[in-house]
Structure formats: C-alpha cells, structure tokens
Amino acid sequence: MKKKPLIFKSMSVDETIRFGLKLGMLLSFGDVVALIGELGAGKTTLVKGIARGLGVTDMRTVKSPTFSLVHTYKGRVPIHHFDAYRLGDTQEMLNIGSDEMIYGNGVTIVEWADNVSGCLPQRYLEITLSFISENERNITIHGCGNRYDTIIKCLRDDKIFLLRDHIMYFNN
C-alpha cells in the first residue's frame, strides 16, 4: 500500500527550482529520483534546482539530455541525469549503461521514468509534475522505501518556506 503522498503547489518556475534545491540538499550517494510529467511540466526545471542543492555551480550545464540521453554533472556527489523520452522500453535504457549509474556512486535522476520503470531499483523517490495553469504545477512526491519516506518527512515537516517574496504552502 502506498503511503499518502506529499503534494506541493508551485506557483512559478522559481518556486519549482527552490523546491528542487531543498530536495537536492537532502539527496546523497545512491539516491534515485524518478520524474514523471507531460512535456513542459517542469521536469528539467526541477532538475536544475536539485542540481543546485547538490552543489552544481554552473547551472548553464544543466539541460535536458533528450538527444544525448544522459548528462553527468559534478556536485558534492556525481549527478546522472537521464531523459527517457525517446527510449521505447527498459531494455533500451539498460543498453546505454544506465544500471551502472543507477547502482553506482552518485544521485540518479530519470526524466520520463514511466517509460523505463523496469530499470528502476526497488527503492526510489517518484515525483509527478502536473499542470494547474500556465505557471502553476502540482508536484506529487511518493517514497518507495524507508530512505525516501524520511526525505518526504523532512520536506513535510517544514510546512511553510519563507523564500524572498514568496510563501509556499504544503498540502497534507
């Protein structure tokens, strides 16, 4: 049985990046983040925030790896960023050596993870981004495993973030 997800409402691109930054600060070696959402939902935007939270300083390098399929960024831990949009199935993902990175020494982030769910480990963080309006998104987070339940608890316990001119609320 899945536990109750954490649902965060992002009002802007900046809020999505800030949420990713907070999440990135909680991630460590071996963590896997599965991103799901339609085109333009904000998956790569969220990855930019996660990368910043993991210590990536040059944000210009954080781009969707749609054509190269994977980018690796240097932060406090290596970040392996996959885009499975063009992949037909799990086998194609495995053919590019994804298992070595997923089970390796860094943080792995997979955009379009629902296309290649068979290559995900048993334990991972699943994040679905969905449109509310042109700028607003719901970010729904499920933990698959105790480590990720702890990350969600850390995010949930911090109910309100004061970030510059914005206040972001979490729904329970």
C-alpha positions in Angstrom: 0.0 0.0 0.0 1.4 3.4 -1.0 1.7 6.0 1.8 0.0 9.3 1.4 2.0 11.5 -1.0 3.3 14.9 -0.3 1.7 17.4 -2.7 3.4 20.7 -3.2 1.8 23.5 -5.3 4.4 25.5 -7.2 3.3 29.0 -8.4 6.2 29.7 -10.7 9.4 28.4 -12.3 11.4 30.0 -9.4 9.4 28.1 -6.8 9.9 24.8 -8.6 13.7 25.5 -8.7 13.6 26.4 -5.0 11.8 23.2 -4.1 14.3 21.2 -6.1 17.1 23.0 -4.3 15.7 21.9 -0.9 15.2 18.3 -2.2 18.8 18.3 -3.6 20.1 19.2 -0.2 18.5 16.0 1.2 19.8 13.7 -1.5 23.0 11.6 -1.3 25.0 8.8 -2.8 22.8 6.0 -4.3 19.6 8.0 -4.4 17.3 7.6 -7.4 14.7 10.2 -8.4 12.0 9.2 -11.0 10.4 12.1 -12.7 7.0 11.8 -14.4 5.0 14.5 -16.3 3.9 15.8 -19.6 6.1 17.8 -22.0 6.6 21.2 -20.5 5.5 20.2 -17.0 8.8 21.3 -15.4 10.9 18.2 -15.0 14.1 19.8 -16.2 13.4 22.9 -14.2 13.1 20.7 -11.1 16.4 19.0 -12.0 18.1 22.4 -12.1 17.0 23.0 -8.5 18.1 19.6 -7.4 21.5 20.0 -9.1 21.9 23.4 -7.3 21.0 21.7 -4.0 23.6 19.0 -4.8 26.3 21.7 -5.3 26.4 22.2 -9.0 27.6 25.8 -9.5 27.3 26.3 -13.3 23.6 26.0 -13.9 24.1 26.6 -17.6 25.3 23.0 -17.9 22.0 21.6 -16.5 19.9 20.9 -19.6 17.6 18.2 -20.7 19.6 15.3 -22.2 16.9 14.5 -24.7 19.3 13.7 -27.6 22.4 12.5 -25.6 20.1 10.5 -23.2 22.3 11.2 -20.2 24.3 14.1 -18.7 26.6 13.8 -15.7 27.1 16.9 -13.5 29.8 17.5 -10.8 28.4 18.4 -7.5 29.1 17.2 -3.9 28.2 13.8 -5.4 28.0 13.0 -9.2 24.6 13.5 -10.7 23.5 11.3 -13.6 20.5 12.9 -15.4 18.7 10.7 -17.8 15.9 11.6 -20.3 14.0 8.5 -21.3 11.5 10.4 -23.6 12.9 8.9 -26.8 13.5 5.4 -25.3 11.0 2.7 -26.2 11.4 0.5 -23.2 13.6 -0.6 -20.3 16.0 -2.6 -22.5 17.0 0.5 -24.4 17.7 2.2 -21.1 19.9 -0.7 -20.0 21.7 -0.7 -23.3 23.1 2.8 -22.6 24.6 1.6 -19.3 22.0 3.1 -17.0 22.3 0.2 -14.5 26.0 1.1 -13.8 24.9 4.7 -13.0 21.7 3.9 -11.1 23.5 1.4 -8.9 26.7 3.5 -8.9 28.2 6.2 -6.7 26.0 9.2 -7.4 22.5 10.5 -7.5 20.4 9.4 -10.5 17.5 11.4 -11.9 15.4 9.9 -14.6 13.0 12.1 -16.6 10.1 10.2 -18.2 10.8 7.4 -15.7 7.4 5.8 -16.5 8.8 4.9 -20.0 11.6 2.8 -18.4 10.1 1.8 -15.0 11.6 -1.7 -15.3 15.1 -0.4 -14.8 14.3 1.5 -11.6 15.5 -0.1 -8.3 13.0 -1.2 -5.7 13.7 1.9 -3.7 13.4 5.4 -5.2 11.7 8.7 -5.0 8.8 9.2 -7.5 7.9 12.8 -8.4 5.0 13.6 -10.7 4.6 17.2 -12.1 1.2 18.1 -13.4 -0.2 21.3 -14.9 -2.6 23.5 -12.9 -2.2 26.6 -15.2 0.5 28.1 -17.4 2.8 28.8 -14.5 1.4 26.7 -11.7 2.2 23.0 -11.1 1.3 20.3 -8.6 4.4 18.4 -7.6 3.4 15.0 -6.1 6.0 13.0 -4.2 5.9 9.3 -3.3 8.6 7.5 -1.5 9.4 3.9 -2.4 11.5 2.8 0.6 12.3 4.0 4.1 15.1 6.3 2.9 12.7 8.2 0.7 9.9 8.2 3.4 12.4 10.0 5.5 13.1 12.6 2.8 9.4 13.2 2.4 9.0 13.6 6.2 11.8 16.2 6.2 10.0 18.1 3.4 6.6 17.7 5.0 7.7 18.8 8.5 8.8 22.1 7.0 5.3 23.2 6.2 6.0 26.7 5.1 9.1 28.1 3.5 9.8 31.8 3.6 11.7 32.4 0.4 12.3 36.0 -0.5 8.9 37.5 -1.5 7.0 34.2 -1.7 5.5 31.8 0.8 5.0 28.3 -0.4 2.5 26.0 1.3 2.5 22.3 1.6 -0.8 20.3 1.5 -1.3 17.3 3.7 
